[in-house]
Amino acid sequence: MRRAFLLFFMLFNTSAFAGAFDATISTAEQIFEATRITCSGISDEIGKVANISKANTAVTAVGTAVAGGALVAGVKKSAEEEEIDRLVKEICAAGGCSVEGVNAMSSEQFFNSVLQPMAQIVELQQRIEKSKKLGNWRTGLMAGTIGTNLASAIMSGINMNQSDLVQHISACNEMLKSAANIEMELKKMGANPMEYPVVKNLSSVHTWCNQIDVKDIEKIEKRMKGVMGTSVAGTAIGVVGVGTSAAANSDKYMSMENKLNMSDADKKKEKALNTTANVMAGANVVTGAVETGLNISLISLTKRLMQSAQRCEDVLK
């Protein structure tokens, strides 16, 4: 009787274990399938973020170069203006700036004081034309930075909210935890990977599917906010710079007649306008460099995350 009871108990335990084992295998297969579905597509979503960051990097790099060109043009214009001031002083010192002075001159004085410096008049005209051309280049290039900054701001806005990606990754991470737990149960039960493919599949998931830290996605959002803020600031700087550069290059300051008769107050104002325009161009170089740097760091971050997600998706196929 006792032997029969022990035999019954052993058969019952074996049957119970077999039932529990089969149930665990079935659960494992369901968890693996749920993990495959839940974690699929993350690499594509991160890839979209990376592509926008790459495009944005190209835009901001161009904007930085354009702003640099505006700064160079502005610096050269300032140098031309220094030479123009020198020539004006020399011409005026010879009496060529005052109509009353010219009328009061004798023929010999007129020849010596006005006609002889005519070469300086020609040089003055050439330098004024060159300065105006440089001013136009500066204004045009700064207008170009407005376009690149606006484009950067728009692209940054697209990438700035990654709440859907955060939810997708969070759901995937939870499934990876479930997969790790069920894999541990199967190992305790001594499940043979050669007999049950799901054991091998779960082992591959454990090896290749590292959980993506949601904080990394939050870093993307923060950096894109930084790019957008800098782009908006760059746009504002560009608008002010264009207006200032155009004012400094107006006929009020750039015609031959006004150059020869300009008051000291107007000379100071012209110099201040040119200095401000150059400062604005320099500021746009800085904002462009900051934007480009942030975008490059985003490319590096998204590349790492995308590779991690892709490896996981490959083993889940």
C-alpha positions in Angstrom: 0.0 0.0 0.0 2.8 2.4 0.9 4.7 1.6 -2.3 1.6 2.2 -4.4 1.1 5.5 -2.6 4.7 6.5 -3.3 4.4 5.5 -6.9 1.2 7.5 -7.2 2.9 10.5 -5.6 5.9 10.4 -7.9 3.7 10.0 -11.0 1.5 12.9 -9.8 4.5 15.1 -9.2 6.0 14.2 -12.6 2.7 15.0 -14.2 2.3 18.3 -12.3 5.9 19.3 -13.2 5.3 18.4 -16.9 2.1 20.5 -16.8 3.9 23.4 -15.2 6.8 23.0 -17.7 4.5 23.0 -20.7 2.7 26.1 -19.3 6.0 27.9 -18.8 7.1 27.1 -22.4 3.8 28.4 -23.7 4.1 31.6 -21.7 7.7 32.0 -22.8 6.7 31.7 -26.5 4.0 34.3 -25.9 6.4 36.7 -24.2 9.0 36.3 -26.9 6.3 37.1 -29.6 5.1 40.1 -27.6 8.7 41.3 -27.2 9.2 41.0 -30.9 6.1 43.0 -31.7 6.7 45.6 -29.0 10.4 46.3 -29.7 10.1 46.4 -33.5 10.4 49.7 -35.3 12.4 51.5 -32.6 15.5 51.7 -34.8 13.5 53.3 -37.6 12.0 55.9 -35.2 15.5 56.8 -33.9 16.8 56.8 -37.5 14.3 59.5 -38.4 15.6 61.6 -35.6 19.2 60.9 -36.8 18.3 61.9 -40.4 16.8 65.2 -39.3 19.9 65.9 -37.1 22.2 65.2 -40.1 20.1 67.5 -42.3 20.1 70.2 -39.6 23.9 69.8 -39.2 24.3 70.6 -42.9 22.0 73.6 -42.7 23.7 75.0 -39.6 27.2 74.4 -41.0 26.2 76.4 -44.1 24.7 79.1 -41.9 28.0 79.3 -39.9 30.0 79.6 -43.2 27.6 82.3 -44.5 27.9 84.3 -41.3 31.6 83.9 -41.4 31.6 85.4 -45.0 29.5 88.3 -43.7 31.9 88.9 -41.0 34.9 88.9 -43.4 33.1 91.2 -45.7 32.3 93.5 -42.8 35.9 93.6 -41.6 37.2 94.4 -45.1 34.5 97.1 -45.4 35.7 98.6 -42.2 39.3 98.6 -43.5 38.1 100.4 -46.7 36.3 103.0 -44.6 39.5 103.8 -42.7 41.2 104.4 -46.1 38.2 106.5 -47.2 38.5 108.7 -44.1 42.2 109.2 -44.8 41.6 110.2 -48.4 38.7 112.5 -47.4 40.9 114.3 -44.9 43.7 114.7 -47.5 41.4 116.0 -50.1 39.6 118.4 -47.7 43.0 119.6 -46.4 43.9 120.6 -50.0 40.7 122.6 -50.2 38.7 120.3 -52.4 35.8 119.8 -50.0 34.6 123.4 -49.7 32.8 125.2 -52.6 33.5 128.6 -51.0 37.2 127.6 -50.7 37.4 126.6 -54.3 35.8 129.8 -55.5 38.2 131.9 -53.5 41.3 130.2 -55.0 43.4 131.7 -57.7 44.1 129.6 -60.8 47.5 128.6 -59.4 46.0 127.6 -56.0 43.2 125.8 -57.7 45.7 123.8 -59.8 47.9 123.0 -56.8 45.2 122.3 -54.3 42.4 120.7 -56.4 43.5 119.5 -59.8 46.7 117.8 -58.6 44.8 115.7 -55.9 42.4 114.4 -58.6 44.2 111.0 -58.5 43.0 110.9 -54.9 39.5 111.7 -56.0 39.6 108.8 -58.4 40.9 106.5 -55.6 38.3 107.7 -53.2 35.5 106.9 -55.7 37.0 103.4 -56.3 37.2 102.8 -52.6 33.7 104.0 -51.9 32.4 101.6 -54.6 34.4 98.7 -53.2 33.2 99.5 -49.6 29.6 99.6 -50.9 30.0 96.3 -52.6 31.4 94.7 -49.5 28.5 96.2 -47.5 26.0 94.7 -49.9 27.7 91.3 -49.6 27.6 91.6 -45.8 23.9 92.5 -45.9 23.1 89.7 -48.4 25.0 87.0 -46.4 23.4 88.0 -43.2 20.0 87.7 -44.8 21.1 84.2 -45.8 21.7 83.4 -42.1 18.1 84.2 -41.4 17.0 81.5 -43.8 19.4 78.9 -42.4 18.4 79.7 -38.8 14.7 79.5 -39.6 15.2 76.1 -41.3 17.2 74.9 -38.3 14.5 76.0 -35.9 11.8 74.2 -37.9 13.7 71.0 -38.0 14.6 71.2 -34.3 10.9 71.7 -33.6 10.1 68.4 -35.4 12.6 66.5 -33.2 11.9 68.3 -30.0 9.0 66.2 -28.8 9.8 62.5 -28.6 7.1 61.4 -26.2 5.9 58.7 -28.6 9.4 57.2 -28.8 9.8 57.4 -25.0 6.6 55.4 -24.6 7.7 52.9 -27.3 11.0 52.3 -25.6 9.5 52.1 -22.1 7.1 49.4 -23.3 10.0 47.5 -25.0 12.0 47.7 -21.8 9.2 46.2 -19.8 8.9 43.3 -22.2 12.7 42.8 -22.0 12.3 42.4 -18.3 9.6 39.9 -18.7 11.7 38.0 -21.2 14.6 37.9 -18.8 12.4 36.6 -16.0 10.8 33.8 -18.0 14.3 32.8 -19.4 15.5 32.4 -15.8 12.4 30.2 -15.0 13.2 28.0 -18.0 16.8 27.6 -16.9 15.7 26.6 -13.4 13.5 23.9 -15.0 16.4 22.7 -17.1 14.8 23.4 -20.4 17.0 22.1 -23.3 17.6 24.8 -26.0 18.0 22.1 -28.6 14.6 20.8 -27.9 12.8 24.1 -27.2 13.8 26.9 -29.7 12.2 29.6 -27.5 15.0 29.0 -24.8 17.6 29.8 -27.4 15.6 32.8 -28.7 15.3 34.2 -25.2 19.0 33.7 -24.6 19.7 35.7 -27.8 17.4 38.5 -26.5 19.3 38.5 -23.2 22.6 38.8 -25.1 21.8 41.4 -27.7 18.8 43.4 -26.4 20.1 46.0 -23.9 17.4 48.2 -22.5 17.6 51.7 -24.0 17.8 54.3 -21.3 14.8 56.7 -21.7 17.1 59.4 -20.3 19.0 59.2 -23.6 15.8 60.2 -25.4 15.3 63.0 -23.0 18.8 64.2 -23.9 17.7 64.3 -27.5 14.8 66.5 -26.6 17.0 68.8 -24.4 19.6 69.2 -27.1 17.0 69.9 -29.8 15.5 72.5 -27.5 19.0 74.0 -27.3 19.4 74.0 -31.1 15.9 75.6 -31.5 16.6 78.3 -28.9 19.9 79.1 -30.5 18.4 79.1 -34.0 15.7 81.5 -32.9 18.3 83.8 -31.3 20.4 83.6 -34.5 17.3 84.5 -36.6 16.7 87.6 -34.4 20.4 88.5 -34.6 20.3 88.2 -38.4 17.2 90.5 -38.7 19.0 93.2 -36.6 22.2 92.7 -38.5 20.6 93.0 -41.9 18.9 96.2 -41.0 22.0 97.7 -39.4 24.2 96.6 -42.3 21.8 98.1 -44.9 21.6 101.4 -42.9 25.4 101.6 -42.8 25.5 101.0 -46.6 22.9 103.6 -47.5 23.6 106.6 -49.8 23.6 108.8 -46.7 27.0 107.4 -45.9 28.2 106.0 -49.2 27.9 108.7 -51.8 30.9 110.8 -52.9 29.2 114.1 -52.1 28.1 113.0 -48.6 31.5 111.5 -47.8 33.3 114.8 -48.5 30.8 116.8 -46.5 29.9 114.4 -43.7 29.7 115.8 -40.2 31.7 114.3 -37.3 28.5 113.1 -35.7 27.5 111.3 -38.9 31.0 109.8 -39.2 30.7 108.4 -35.7 27.2 107.0 -36.4 28.4 105.3 -39.6 31.3 103.7 -37.8 28.9 102.6 -35.0 26.6 101.0 -37.6 29.4 99.2 -39.3 30.8 98.0 -35.9 27.3 96.8 -34.8 26.8 95.0 -38.1 30.1 93.2 -37.8 29.3 92.2 -34.2 26.0 90.8 -35.4 27.8 88.8 -38.1 30.2 87.5 -35.5 27.4 86.6 -33.1 25.8 84.5 -35.9 29.1 82.7 -36.4 28.9 81.7 -32.7 25.3 80.7 -32.8 25.9 78.6 -35.9 28.9 76.9 -34.3 26.8 76.1 -31.2 23.9 74.7 -33.3 26.3 72.6 -35.4 28.0 71.2 -32.3 24.7 70.2 -30.7 23.6 68.5 -33.9 26.9 66.6 -34.2 26.5 65.3 -30.6 22.9 64.3 -31.5 24.2 62.3 -34.5 26.6 60.4 -32.3 23.9 59.7 -29.7 21.3 58.6 -32.1 23.8 56.4 -34.0 24.6 54.5 -30.8 20.9 54.1 -29.9 20.0 53.0 -33.4 22.7 50.4 -33.5 21.6 49.0 -30.2 17.9 48.8 -31.3 18.9 47.3 -34.6 20.9 44.5 -33.0 17.9 43.6 -30.8 15.4 43.7 -33.7 17.6 41.4 -35.7 17.5 38.6 -33.1 13.8 39.1 -32.7 13.0 38.5 -36.3 
